[in-house]
Amino acid sequence: MRILIVEDDAMLGDGLCVGLRLSGFTPELVTTCADAAEALAQGGFAAVVLDIMLPDGTGLDVLAQMRGKEDMTPVLLLTALDQVRDRVAGLDLGADDYLGKPFDLDEVTARLRSIVRRAEGRAQADLAWNGLSLDPAKMTGQHEGREVQFSPREFVILRALLERPGAILSKSTLEDRLYGWQDGVESNAVEVHIHKLRAKLGANFIQTIRGAGYKLSKDRP
């Protein structure tokens, strides 16, 4: 799940990237309103973490432009604890949630999962398919009565497939979920992670559709 972070504080931005990556997200960091607009124009983000104070404007400007273009990507607004006016203005402009600084990374990830889930129209946090129940908060699953642990990248691929259980996802689509702009793409990474997931869930849990990509099997592994 790709997340755009718009934050000009280098230490805070790097910390958010590390924390989100460990929680199974694929973060992209930009530091200005202009760079945020360029990134949003390319699309593909599940949510935006948006700071208010930026070098070339405010996060509220970015939010207003998004909603003016009918871009309804969920937005988590970062605000100073004492700036109630900013929170109110952000919510009125269409922010989905806000969080005051300083904040806990676990709360950031929980709020991101919540606003993405609401945008997808899902009431439940868990994703389920064919005997597997996936817990996004813990990056674990219950599969036919046993707990299964996943690495962050295994989790990213599995979540992408569970979000669209009837769809065939191409290798490039899964790579987009795994890697950010500045990451080097490993040529066989998707195949390696799919192999590891099959070892944990059963050889037939994920099907390879030759020349097209991967999809979840309807048959029990």
NUKOL-822746 format. One record per residue (C-alpha): residue number from 0; x, y, z. Coordinates in Angstrom, 2 decimals. Layout:
NUM,X,Y,Z
...
//
This chain:
0,0.00,0.00,0.00
1,1.71,3.20,-1.20
2,1.53,6.18,1.15
3,2.60,9.71,0.21
4,4.24,11.58,3.10
5,4.45,15.36,2.74
6,6.80,16.53,5.51
7,9.77,18.92,5.36
8,11.29,17.94,8.72
9,14.01,15.49,7.62
10,14.18,13.56,10.88
11,10.42,13.25,11.19
12,9.99,12.32,7.53
13,12.66,9.64,7.70
14,11.17,8.27,10.91
15,7.73,8.04,9.32
16,9.18,6.23,6.30
17,10.98,3.68,8.48
18,7.96,3.11,10.71
19,5.48,2.76,7.85
20,7.76,0.41,5.93
21,8.05,-1.85,8.98
22,4.24,-1.87,9.19
23,3.79,-3.12,5.65
24,3.31,0.21,3.85
25,5.37,1.57,0.95
26,6.08,5.22,1.81
27,7.08,8.00,-0.59
28,8.49,11.18,0.97
29,8.29,14.69,-0.51
30,9.03,17.95,1.27
31,7.17,20.72,-0.62
32,3.71,21.56,-1.91
33,5.05,21.54,-5.47
34,6.52,18.07,-5.14
35,3.32,16.85,-3.49
36,1.24,18.13,-6.41
37,3.55,16.39,-8.89
38,3.40,13.11,-6.97
39,-0.39,13.24,-6.63
40,-0.75,13.90,-10.36
41,0.89,10.53,-10.99
42,-1.61,8.81,-8.69
43,-1.48,5.37,-7.15
44,-1.46,6.35,-3.47
45,-3.74,4.70,-0.92
46,-3.45,7.67,1.46
47,-1.54,10.88,2.18
48,0.15,11.92,5.43
49,0.15,15.71,5.16
50,1.99,18.22,7.33
51,0.54,21.72,7.49
52,3.68,23.88,7.62
53,5.68,23.47,4.39
54,8.41,25.64,2.81
55,6.37,26.81,-0.19
56,2.88,26.94,1.29
57,0.69,24.90,3.60
58,-0.68,21.40,3.65
59,-4.12,23.00,3.63
60,-3.31,24.40,0.17
61,-2.38,20.90,-1.02
62,-5.58,19.48,0.48
63,-7.74,22.17,-1.11
64,-6.18,21.51,-4.53
65,-6.76,17.77,-4.14
66,-10.40,18.09,-3.28
67,-10.88,20.79,-5.93
68,-9.71,18.23,-8.51
69,-12.06,15.63,-6.98
70,-9.07,13.65,-5.75
71,-10.61,11.82,-2.79
72,-7.44,10.01,-1.67
73,-7.70,9.72,2.15
74,-5.66,12.36,4.00
75,-4.22,12.20,7.51
76,-3.33,15.73,8.57
77,-0.39,16.37,10.92
78,-0.95,19.40,13.16
79,0.65,21.10,16.12
80,-1.12,20.11,19.32
81,-2.31,23.65,20.07
82,-3.50,24.58,16.56
83,-7.21,23.80,16.79
84,-7.95,26.21,13.94
85,-5.75,24.18,11.58
86,-7.56,20.98,12.53
87,-10.97,22.55,11.96
88,-9.89,24.07,8.64
89,-8.43,20.76,7.52
90,-11.56,18.81,8.36
91,-13.71,21.41,6.62
92,-11.54,21.09,3.51
93,-12.00,17.32,3.45
94,-9.25,15.79,5.58
95,-10.22,12.32,6.78
96,-8.44,12.50,10.13
97,-5.79,14.48,11.99
98,-3.03,13.75,14.46
99,-1.23,16.19,16.73
100,2.54,16.34,17.04
101,4.35,14.66,18.71
102,2.69,11.35,17.86
103,3.23,7.63,18.24
104,4.05,5.68,15.07
105,1.64,2.91,16.05
106,-1.16,5.48,16.14
107,-0.15,6.83,12.71
108,-0.35,3.36,11.17
109,-3.64,2.59,12.94
110,-5.22,5.82,11.70
111,-3.94,5.18,8.17
112,-5.45,1.70,8.15
113,-8.72,3.19,9.42
114,-9.06,5.94,6.80
115,-8.08,3.58,3.97
116,-10.58,1.01,5.20
117,-13.35,3.63,5.30
118,-12.44,4.78,1.78
119,-12.72,1.18,0.60
120,-16.10,0.78,2.31
121,-14.91,-1.98,4.63
122,-16.19,-2.10,8.19
123,-13.85,-4.86,9.34
124,-10.08,-4.53,9.62
125,-9.37,-8.17,8.82
126,-9.12,-9.43,5.24
127,-10.18,-13.03,4.64
128,-9.96,-15.57,1.82
129,-10.05,-19.33,1.50
130,-9.31,-20.22,5.12
131,-6.96,-17.27,5.72
132,-7.80,-14.28,7.94
133,-5.20,-11.50,7.69
134,-4.63,-9.01,10.53
135,-3.12,-5.84,8.99
136,-2.19,-4.39,12.38
137,0.02,-7.33,13.33
138,1.02,-8.48,9.83
139,-0.01,-11.99,10.82
140,-2.66,-14.38,9.62
141,-4.79,-17.21,10.92
142,-4.79,-20.02,8.40
143,-6.90,-23.08,9.13
144,-6.38,-22.80,12.89
145,-2.71,-21.82,12.98
146,-0.96,-18.46,13.16
147,1.24,-17.48,10.23
148,3.89,-14.76,10.38
149,4.74,-12.68,7.29
150,7.65,-10.43,6.44
151,6.70,-6.83,5.57
152,7.08,-7.45,1.83
153,5.26,-10.78,1.92
154,2.47,-8.95,3.71
155,2.38,-6.20,1.07
156,1.90,-8.74,-1.73
157,-0.63,-10.80,0.18
158,-2.66,-7.76,1.15
159,-2.72,-6.54,-2.46
160,-4.11,-9.90,-3.57
161,-6.66,-10.10,-0.74
162,-7.94,-6.60,-1.48
163,-8.90,-7.77,-4.99
164,-9.46,-11.52,-4.64
165,-11.00,-12.03,-8.06
166,-8.45,-9.98,-9.98
167,-5.21,-10.90,-11.72
168,-2.43,-8.59,-10.53
169,0.52,-8.17,-12.85
170,4.10,-8.38,-11.67
171,4.52,-4.63,-12.31
172,1.44,-3.87,-10.20
173,2.89,-5.83,-7.29
174,6.28,-4.16,-7.78
175,4.55,-0.77,-7.52
176,3.18,-1.87,-4.15
177,6.59,-3.10,-2.98
178,8.88,-0.29,-4.04
179,9.03,3.48,-3.78
180,10.48,5.89,-6.33
181,13.94,5.78,-4.82
182,14.09,2.02,-4.32
183,15.96,-0.26,-6.66
184,13.61,-2.90,-8.06
185,14.96,-6.44,-7.74
186,14.15,-8.37,-10.91
187,12.90,-11.54,-9.21
188,11.63,-10.14,-5.91
189,7.95,-10.79,-6.65
190,8.62,-14.40,-7.61
191,10.68,-14.96,-4.44
192,7.96,-13.55,-2.18
193,5.23,-15.52,-3.96
194,7.31,-18.69,-3.46
195,7.62,-17.95,0.28
196,3.89,-17.25,0.60
197,3.06,-20.56,-1.08
198,5.39,-22.33,1.34
199,3.42,-20.83,4.24
200,-0.12,-21.06,2.85
201,-0.04,-23.95,0.39
202,1.25,-24.39,-3.14
203,-2.14,-23.62,-4.70
204,-3.12,-20.62,-2.57
205,-1.75,-18.19,-5.19
206,-2.09,-19.01,-8.88
207,0.32,-17.94,-11.58
208,-1.54,-16.81,-14.70
209,1.03,-17.21,-17.45
210,1.79,-13.94,-19.21
211,-0.59,-11.98,-16.95
212,0.36,-12.18,-13.28
213,-1.02,-13.69,-10.09
214,-4.38,-14.22,-8.46
215,-5.82,-16.00,-5.43
216,-7.05,-19.53,-6.01
217,-10.67,-20.43,-5.28
218,-9.63,-23.96,-4.40
219,-8.38,-25.00,-1.00
220,-4.57,-25.33,-0.92
//
